[in-house]
Amino acid sequence: MRANISSNFCCNFLNITEKTNTSLDGKETFKSTANTLAVIIIATVGALSLITVTGNFLIALIYCSNKRIRSLSNITLFSLAITDMMIGFFPMNINILETALGYWPFGETMCIISLIFDHVSVQTSTFFIVLINFDRYYSIKRPIIHRMNKNKLTILVKLFCGLIFAILLWTPYIYFNQFLVRKLNASQTCYKQFAHNNIMSKKYFSVAVSVFGFLLPMFLVFLVYIKMFLMIKDATFATIRANSEAFKTTAKTLRCYSMSSVSNPVEFDIKVKKKKISFLKKRKLVIKRKKFVQTTGLIVLMFVVTGLPLNVQRLFVSACPICYHDLFFEISKFMTYINSAINPFLYALGNLSFRKQMKKAILNFIRHAHWKFN
């Protein structure tokens, strides 16, 4: 039974067909290869699921247990962690199950529920990422006004609107797809059949969800990042120029005072020390801003790299249905899940407070495990 499941997995995942006149040794080699490949893929996805659930659970736990971290700015981050944790727990595992078996074993109703849960969760996660990037942008552009206008109700309304948007975008498409499948009796699969655009009317839905579900959010995230980058770049150059002018002024003052008698040397030393402290503070601010730009750039890069391949393929296959390829779609689909696994490390662990609490939680767990086993 295990050999048959693995053989089906290898056939469906790599489009390999076995010839009827193959020798017994050839069949055994094929089944052995199928077993090995199935174990590797399932183990990889299982590890990815474990990392996703564990990482996002720790972020949610730290948020709930620490009052300092339970700020208004981190509500969206907490919501993102909960959404990504659900993605790692359910869609990742049930998707790989169909890939391994080669068919959908749970029936039509469960197929609809799984597709809706999967795509709505991923879409909601995408919307939360857009919200986080806009929050960072306004916290740089108008920090005081943004902080004064921010309140819990507004944030919760935005999060709720993101969830409703995801439901309205994907649910009609999924139900329409299942109606066509039932009418045409097209397939015994769930995720694989949903990825196909072999029905003309599905193409318009596929283009719509790709454009509004990912390409438009990607454009907004990229645009916001460019604006943040330019603002921080201008502010950095302004700080460097101001520090340079202040340094030159201080040097001239020192030369003047060294050539003349100083009436109050103590007061003069205090002024020099204050200017040095101000210079160091501004220098630290420049370094902090550079790190912020680098972290945000990495976030945008991973968001694009993990989501763009699948959506480009959806658009491409909408124009060329015969160009559909199982392998490319399977890889691209699981790449979108990778974003949920790395989000806690990119967003939350990029925050110093979260990073300290995460380190503390891991050390406490190691100490507790060491004490328990000894």
One Martini backbone bead per residue (centre of mass of N, CA, C, O) as a GRO file, in nm:
protein
  374
    1MET     BB    1   0.059   0.061  -0.022
    2ARG     BB    2   0.299   0.255   0.009
    3ALA     BB    3   0.405   0.218  -0.280
    4ASN     BB    4   0.153   0.321  -0.424
    5ILE     BB    5   0.145   0.606  -0.303
    6SER     BB    6   0.432   0.684  -0.394
    7SER     BB    7   0.383   0.642  -0.692
    8ASN     BB    8   0.159   0.850  -0.719
    9PHE     BB    9   0.324   1.088  -0.624
   10CYS     BB   10   0.543   1.079  -0.845
   11CYS     BB   11   0.356   1.102  -1.085
   12ASN     BB   12   0.212   1.374  -1.003
   13PHE     BB   13   0.478   1.549  -0.945
   14LEU     BB   14   0.657   1.446  -1.229
   15ASN     BB   15   0.516   1.305  -1.472
   16ILE     BB   16   0.535   0.988  -1.439
   17THR     BB   17   0.541   0.699  -1.649
   18GLU     BB   18   0.464   0.358  -1.670
   19LYS     BB   19   0.545   0.097  -1.843
   20THR     BB   20   0.408  -0.216  -1.924
   21ASN     BB   21   0.708  -0.351  -2.019
   22THR     BB   22   0.839  -0.353  -1.753
   23SER     BB   23   1.047  -0.469  -1.549
   24LEU     BB   24   1.087  -0.576  -1.230
   25ASP     BB   25   1.337  -0.406  -1.167
   26GLY     BB   26   1.217  -0.137  -1.267
   27LYS     BB   27   0.984  -0.125  -1.064
   28GLU     BB   28   1.152  -0.128  -0.805
   29THR     BB   29   1.309   0.129  -0.869
   30PHE     BB   30   1.066   0.316  -0.891
   31LYS     BB   31   0.954   0.265  -0.602
   32SER     BB   32   1.208   0.353  -0.451
   33THR     BB   33   1.212   0.641  -0.559
   34ALA     BB   34   0.928   0.716  -0.463
   35ASN     BB   35   0.976   0.676  -0.164
   36THR     BB   36   1.206   0.878  -0.128
   37LEU     BB   37   1.059   1.131  -0.238
   38ALA     BB   38   0.817   1.124  -0.046
   39VAL     BB   39   0.976   1.152   0.218
   40ILE     BB   40   1.118   1.419   0.155
   41ILE     BB   41   0.868   1.598   0.101
   42ILE     BB   42   0.708   1.541   0.362
   43ALA     BB   43   0.937   1.623   0.558
   44THR     BB   44   0.968   1.914   0.459
   45VAL     BB   45   0.674   2.006   0.511
   46GLY     BB   46   0.669   1.925   0.810
   47ALA     BB   47   0.898   2.119   0.895
   48LEU     BB   48   0.761   2.377   0.793
   49SER     BB   49   0.511   2.351   0.974
   50LEU     BB   50   0.660   2.354   1.248
   51ILE     BB   51   0.797   2.629   1.215
   52THR     BB   52   0.541   2.796   1.172
   53VAL     BB   53   0.391   2.728   1.433
   54THR     BB   54   0.614   2.790   1.643
   55GLY     BB   55   0.693   3.081   1.568
   56ASN     BB   56   0.399   3.206   1.586
   57PHE     BB   57   0.336   3.110   1.874
   58LEU     BB   58   0.559   3.272   2.018
   59ILE     BB   59   0.460   3.548   1.933
   60ALA     BB   60   0.177   3.525   2.063
   61LEU     BB   61   0.278   3.464   2.351
   62ILE     BB   62   0.444   3.723   2.394
   63TYR     BB   63   0.212   3.921   2.351
   64CYS     BB   64   0.023   3.809   2.589
   65SER     BB   65   0.266   3.819   2.832
   66ASN     BB   66   0.339   4.127   2.737
   67LYS     BB   67   0.272   4.457   2.797
   68ARG     BB   68   0.484   4.611   2.621
   69ILE     BB   69   0.396   4.453   2.348
   70ARG     BB   70   0.084   4.543   2.386
   71SER     BB   71   0.055   4.727   2.137
   72LEU     BB   72  -0.085   4.883   1.871
   73SER     BB   73   0.143   4.807   1.661
   74ASN     BB   74   0.113   4.474   1.740
   75ILE     BB   75  -0.166   4.371   1.645
   76THR     BB   76  -0.103   4.295   1.350
   77LEU     BB   77   0.126   4.100   1.422
   78PHE     BB   78  -0.052   3.904   1.581
   79SER     BB   79  -0.251   3.840   1.348
   80LEU     BB   80  -0.035   3.725   1.159
   81ALA     BB   81   0.054   3.490   1.344
   82ILE     BB   82  -0.220   3.344   1.354
   83THR     BB   83  -0.256   3.302   1.049
   84ASP     BB   84   0.018   3.149   0.999
   85MET     BB   85  -0.039   2.919   1.197
   86MET     BB   86  -0.286   2.805   1.039
   87ILE     BB   87  -0.134   2.746   0.779
   88GLY     BB   88   0.070   2.539   0.908
   89PHE     BB   89  -0.153   2.339   1.019
   90PHE     BB   90  -0.341   2.290   0.751
   91PRO     BB   91  -0.274   2.349   0.439
   92MET     BB   92   0.002   2.213   0.417
   93ASN     BB   93  -0.089   1.915   0.496
   94ILE     BB   94  -0.338   1.871   0.301
   95ASN     BB   95  -0.187   1.923   0.036
   96ILE     BB   96   0.031   1.693   0.056
   97LEU     BB   97  -0.171   1.459   0.067
   98GLU     BB   98  -0.275   1.478  -0.224
   99THR     BB   99   0.003   1.455  -0.356
  100ALA     BB  100   0.066   1.167  -0.243
  101LEU     BB  101  -0.203   1.013  -0.340
  102GLY     BB  102  -0.349   1.158  -0.614
  103TYR     BB  103  -0.603   1.228  -0.429
  104TRP     BB  104  -0.923   1.306  -0.290
  105PRO     BB  105  -1.048   1.169   0.033
  106PHE     BB  106  -1.295   1.392   0.159
  107GLY     BB  107  -1.458   1.534  -0.044
  108GLU     BB  108  -1.636   1.810  -0.145
  109THR     BB  109  -1.683   1.973   0.117
  110MET     BB  110  -1.387   1.963   0.218
  111CYS     BB  111  -1.271   2.101  -0.029
  112ILE     BB  112  -1.406   2.376   0.006
  113ILE     BB  113  -1.301   2.434   0.291
  114SER     BB  114  -0.997   2.413   0.225
  115LEU     BB  115  -0.981   2.630   0.004
  116ILE     BB  116  -1.089   2.864   0.171
  117PHE     BB  117  -0.891   2.851   0.409
  118ASP     BB  118  -0.636   2.880   0.247
  119HIS     BB  119  -0.686   3.144   0.068
  120VAL     BB  120  -0.784   3.330   0.296
  121SER     BB  121  -0.533   3.314   0.475
  122VAL     BB  122  -0.323   3.414   0.268
  123GLN     BB  123  -0.472   3.681   0.203
  124THR     BB  124  -0.473   3.795   0.491
  125SER     BB  125  -0.167   3.798   0.525
  126THR     BB  126  -0.118   3.998   0.296
  127PHE     BB  127  -0.285   4.232   0.415
  128PHE     BB  128  -0.120   4.260   0.680
  129ILE     BB  129   0.145   4.338   0.541
  130VAL     BB  130   0.040   4.602   0.426
  131LEU     BB  131  -0.034   4.733   0.697
  132ILE     BB  132   0.249   4.729   0.824
  133ASN     BB  133   0.387   4.908   0.605
  134PHE     BB  134   0.205   5.157   0.647
  135ASP     BB  135   0.269   5.198   0.946
  136ARG     BB  136   0.573   5.251   0.901
  137TYR     BB  137   0.549   5.489   0.712
  138TYR     BB  138   0.384   5.685   0.908
  139SER     BB  139   0.596   5.666   1.144
  140ILE     BB  140   0.800   5.838   0.965
  141LYS     BB  141   0.643   6.077   0.839
  142ARG     BB  142   0.406   6.092   1.098
  143PRO     BB  143   0.458   6.017   1.411
  144ILE     BB  144   0.268   6.193   1.589
  145ILE     BB  145   0.000   6.178   1.432
  146HIS     BB  146  -0.012   5.867   1.413
  147ARG     BB  147  -0.016   5.819   1.723
  148MET     BB  148  -0.278   5.988   1.782
  149ASN     BB  149  -0.475   5.831   1.563
  150LYS     BB  150  -0.428   5.576   1.709
  151ASN     BB  151  -0.653   5.287   1.747
  152LYS     BB  152  -0.805   4.995   1.818
  153LEU     BB  153  -1.061   5.011   1.641
  154THR     BB  154  -0.925   5.079   1.370
  155ILE     BB  155  -0.751   4.826   1.353
  156LEU     BB  156  -0.982   4.614   1.368
  157VAL     BB  157  -1.129   4.712   1.116
  158LYS     BB  158  -0.898   4.656   0.916
  159LEU     BB  159  -0.878   4.353   0.974
  160PHE     BB  160  -1.170   4.284   0.900
  161CYS     BB  161  -1.156   4.389   0.606
  162GLY     BB  162  -0.941   4.186   0.517
  163LEU     BB  163  -1.113   3.932   0.563
  164ILE     BB  164  -1.355   4.010   0.381
  165PHE     BB  165  -1.194   4.043   0.122
  166ALA     BB  166  -1.095   3.747   0.106
  167ILE     BB  167  -1.376   3.616   0.095
  168LEU     BB  168  -1.487   3.776  -0.158
  169LEU     BB  169  -1.258   3.682  -0.355
  170TRP     BB  170  -1.268   3.347  -0.314
  171THR     BB  171  -1.549   3.212  -0.273
  172PRO     BB  172  -1.682   3.242  -0.557
  173TYR     BB  173  -1.459   3.092  -0.711
  174ILE     BB  174  -1.479   2.818  -0.565
  175TYR     BB  175  -1.782   2.763  -0.616
  176PHE     BB  176  -1.766   2.784  -0.924
  177ASN     BB  177  -1.567   2.554  -0.961
  178GLN     BB  178  -1.742   2.327  -0.829
  179PHE     BB  179  -1.979   2.354  -1.024
  180LEU     BB  180  -1.820   2.273  -1.279
  181VAL     BB  181  -1.718   1.998  -1.181
  182ARG     BB  182  -2.000   1.875  -1.129
  183LYS     BB  183  -2.109   1.920  -1.419
  184LEU     BB  184  -1.844   1.775  -1.570
  185ASN     BB  185  -1.686   1.565  -1.413
  186ALA     BB  186  -1.358   1.634  -1.412
  187SER     BB  187  -1.264   1.542  -1.105
  188GLN     BB  188  -1.083   1.379  -0.810
  189THR     BB  189  -0.971   1.646  -0.728
  190CYS     BB  190  -0.873   1.962  -0.581
  191TYR     BB  191  -0.615   2.140  -0.606
  192LYS     BB  192  -0.541   2.059  -0.897
  193GLN     BB  193  -0.809   2.144  -1.032
  194PHE     BB  194  -0.802   2.444  -0.934
  195ALA     BB  195  -0.537   2.517  -1.102
  196HIS     BB  196  -0.690   2.483  -1.343
  197ASN     BB  197  -0.765   2.653  -1.685
  198ASN     BB  198  -0.974   2.466  -1.882
  199ILE     BB  199  -1.191   2.690  -1.826
  200MET     BB  200  -1.291   2.978  -1.952
  201SER     BB  201  -1.443   3.119  -1.699
  202LYS     BB  202  -1.190   3.091  -1.499
  203LYS     BB  203  -0.990   3.304  -1.606
  204TYR     BB  204  -1.115   3.563  -1.486
  205PHE     BB  205  -1.082   3.481  -1.191
  206SER     BB  206  -0.774   3.434  -1.194
  207VAL     BB  207  -0.695   3.721  -1.271
  208ALA     BB  208  -0.836   3.870  -1.036
  209VAL     BB  209  -0.687   3.729  -0.793
  210SER     BB  210  -0.400   3.808  -0.885
  211VAL     BB  211  -0.432   4.115  -0.893
  212PHE     BB  212  -0.592   4.169  -0.610
  213GLY     BB  213  -0.431   3.951  -0.424
  214PHE     BB  214  -0.112   4.045  -0.520
  215LEU     BB  215  -0.014   4.264  -0.725
  216LEU     BB  216  -0.130   4.509  -0.577
  217PRO     BB  217   0.003   4.463  -0.297
  218MET     BB  218   0.292   4.457  -0.410
  219PHE     BB  219   0.290   4.746  -0.518
  220LEU     BB  220   0.236   4.884  -0.244
  221VAL     BB  221   0.480   4.775  -0.090
  222PHE     BB  222   0.694   4.883  -0.287
  223LEU     BB  223   0.613   5.183  -0.275
  224VAL     BB  224   0.650   5.220   0.031
  225TYR     BB  225   0.949   5.142   0.037
  226ILE     BB  226   1.056   5.363  -0.149
  227LYS     BB  227   0.959   5.597   0.032
  228MET     BB  228   1.117   5.514   0.283
  229PHE     BB  229   1.396   5.516   0.155
  230LEU     BB  230   1.399   5.818   0.071
  231MET     BB  231   1.348   5.941   0.348
  232ILE     BB  232   1.595   5.811   0.494
  233LYS     BB  233   1.807   5.917   0.301
  234ASP     BB  234   1.755   6.220   0.343
  235ALA     BB  235   1.788   6.216   0.654
  236THR     BB  236   2.078   6.108   0.653
  237PHE     BB  237   2.212   6.337   0.492
  238ALA     BB  238   2.120   6.565   0.683
  239THR     BB  239   2.269   6.454   0.933
  240ILE     BB  240   2.553   6.452   0.816
  241ARG     BB  241   2.569   6.754   0.752
  242ALA     BB  242   2.511   6.859   1.038
  243ASN     BB  243   2.750   6.714   1.173
  244SER     BB  244   2.972   6.838   0.999
  245GLU     BB  245   2.915   7.134   1.075
  246ALA     BB  246   2.942   7.095   1.382
  247PHE     BB  247   3.233   6.992   1.375
  248LYS     BB  248   3.359   7.246   1.246
  249THR     BB  249   3.265   7.445   1.463
  250THR     BB  250   3.411   7.308   1.699
  251ALA     BB  251   3.697   7.330   1.585
  252LYS     BB  252   3.704   7.639   1.567
  253THR     BB  253   3.648   7.690   1.866
  254LEU     BB  254   3.898   7.545   1.974
  255ARG     BB  255   4.106   7.728   1.833
  256CYS     BB  256   4.015   7.993   1.959
  257TYR     BB  257   4.052   7.905   2.261
  258SER     BB  258   4.357   7.823   2.233
  259MET     BB  259   4.443   8.136   2.153
  260SER     BB  260   4.283   8.197   2.410
  261SER     BB  261   4.136   8.282   2.688
  262VAL     BB  262   3.954   8.106   2.936
  263SER     BB  263   3.711   8.201   3.152
  264ASN     BB  264   3.529   7.906   3.136
  265PRO     BB  265   3.630   7.584   3.121
  266VAL     BB  266   3.388   7.417   3.225
  267GLU     BB  267   3.172   7.524   3.029
  268PHE     BB  268   3.324   7.445   2.775
  269ASP     BB  269   3.333   7.134   2.827
  270ILE     BB  270   3.026   7.092   2.832
  271LYS     BB  271   2.970   7.181   2.540
  272VAL     BB  272   3.149   6.971   2.401
  273LYS     BB  273   3.008   6.718   2.520
  274LYS     BB  274   2.728   6.776   2.403
  275LYS     BB  275   2.814   6.765   2.105
  276LYS     BB  276   2.916   6.474   2.113
  277ILE     BB  277   2.651   6.340   2.201
  278SER     BB  278   2.485   6.443   1.961
  279PHE     BB  279   2.657   6.307   1.745
  280LEU     BB  280   2.618   6.010   1.846
  281LYS     BB  281   2.309   5.999   1.827
  282LYS     BB  282   2.290   6.058   1.522
  283ARG     BB  283   2.460   5.816   1.438
  284LYS     BB  284   2.272   5.596   1.554
  285LEU     BB  285   2.028   5.680   1.383
  286VAL     BB  286   2.154   5.614   1.110
  287ILE     BB  287   2.206   5.312   1.166
  288LYS     BB  288   1.910   5.239   1.231
  289ARG     BB  289   1.796   5.322   0.951
  290LYS     BB  290   1.962   5.127   0.783
  291LYS     BB  291   1.851   4.870   0.915
  292PHE     BB  292   1.556   4.923   0.843
  293VAL     BB  293   1.592   4.917   0.535
  294GLN     BB  294   1.708   4.628   0.519
  295THR     BB  295   1.471   4.479   0.652
  296THR     BB  296   1.246   4.581   0.462
  297GLY     BB  297   1.377   4.476   0.202
  298LEU     BB  298   1.363   4.175   0.283
  299ILE     BB  299   1.058   4.160   0.312
  300VAL     BB  300   0.986   4.237   0.020
  301LEU     BB  301   1.150   4.018  -0.121
  302MET     BB  302   1.005   3.767   0.007
  303PHE     BB  303   0.720   3.841  -0.082
  304VAL     BB  304   0.784   3.823  -0.388
  305VAL     BB  305   0.927   3.543  -0.416
  306THR     BB  306   0.683   3.367  -0.285
  307GLY     BB  307   0.429   3.495  -0.473
  308LEU     BB  308   0.487   3.546  -0.783
  309PRO     BB  309   0.504   3.270  -0.934
  310LEU     BB  310   0.204   3.180  -0.903
  311ASN     BB  311   0.068   3.438  -1.034
  312VAL     BB  312   0.209   3.423  -1.306
  313GLN     BB  313   0.100   3.141  -1.379
  314ARG     BB  314  -0.197   3.212  -1.379
  315LEU     BB  315  -0.177   3.414  -1.612
  316PHE     BB  316  -0.040   3.227  -1.819
  317VAL     BB  317  -0.259   2.995  -1.815
  318SER     BB  318  -0.495   3.175  -1.905
  319ALA     BB  319  -0.356   3.208  -2.197
  320CYS     BB  320  -0.219   2.895  -2.155
  321PRO     BB  321  -0.349   2.596  -2.068
  322ILE     BB  322  -0.122   2.389  -2.185
  323CYS     BB  323   0.112   2.512  -1.982
  324TYR     BB  324   0.051   2.336  -1.763
  325HIS     BB  325   0.235   2.241  -1.450
  326ASP     BB  326   0.260   2.059  -1.174
  327LEU     BB  327   0.541   2.123  -1.061
  328PHE     BB  328   0.530   2.436  -1.065
  329PHE     BB  329   0.271   2.462  -0.892
  330GLU     BB  330   0.366   2.316  -0.639
  331ILE     BB  331   0.610   2.491  -0.576
  332SER     BB  332   0.462   2.767  -0.573
  333LYS     BB  333   0.260   2.701  -0.349
  334PHE     BB  334   0.480   2.639  -0.123
  335MET     BB  335   0.610   2.923  -0.133
  336THR     BB  336   0.374   3.072   0.010
  337TYR     BB  337   0.425   2.924   0.286
  338ILE     BB  338   0.710   3.035   0.352
  339ASN     BB  339   0.619   3.318   0.439
  340SER     BB  340   0.487   3.214   0.709
  341ALA     BB  341   0.763   3.109   0.831
  342ILE     BB  342   0.930   3.402   0.808
  343ASN     BB  343   0.765   3.630   0.941
  344PRO     BB  344   0.856   3.616   1.246
  345PHE     BB  345   1.160   3.687   1.168
  346LEU     BB  346   1.113   3.957   1.009
  347TYR     BB  347   0.915   4.114   1.203
  348ALA     BB  348   0.944   4.040   1.508
  349LEU     BB  349   1.267   3.989   1.522
  350GLY     BB  350   1.320   4.292   1.427
  351ASN     BB  351   1.233   4.333   1.715
  352LEU     BB  352   1.385   4.383   2.009
  353SER     BB  353   1.167   4.288   2.211
  354PHE     BB  354   1.103   4.019   2.075
  355ARG     BB  355   1.391   3.905   2.076
  356LYS     BB  356   1.429   3.895   2.382
  357GLN     BB  357   1.179   3.715   2.447
  358MET     BB  358   1.259   3.477   2.270
  359LYS     BB  359   1.526   3.412   2.410
  360LYS     BB  360   1.401   3.369   2.690
  361ALA     BB  361   1.206   3.135   2.612
  362ILE     BB  362   1.422   2.936   2.508
  363LEU     BB  363   1.595   2.922   2.767
  364ASN     BB  364   1.366   2.822   2.953
  365PHE     BB  365   1.311   2.561   2.797
  366ILE     BB  366   1.596   2.438   2.826
  367ARG     BB  367   1.603   2.438   3.135
  368HIS     BB  368   1.349   2.266   3.179
  369ALA     BB  369   1.446   2.018   3.016
  370HIS     BB  370   1.705   1.966   3.179
  371TRP     BB  371   1.565   1.931   3.457
  372LYS     BB  372   1.371   1.696   3.377
  373PHE     BB  373   1.604   1.487   3.273
  374ASN     BB  374   1.779   1.531   3.562
   0.00000   0.00000   0.00000
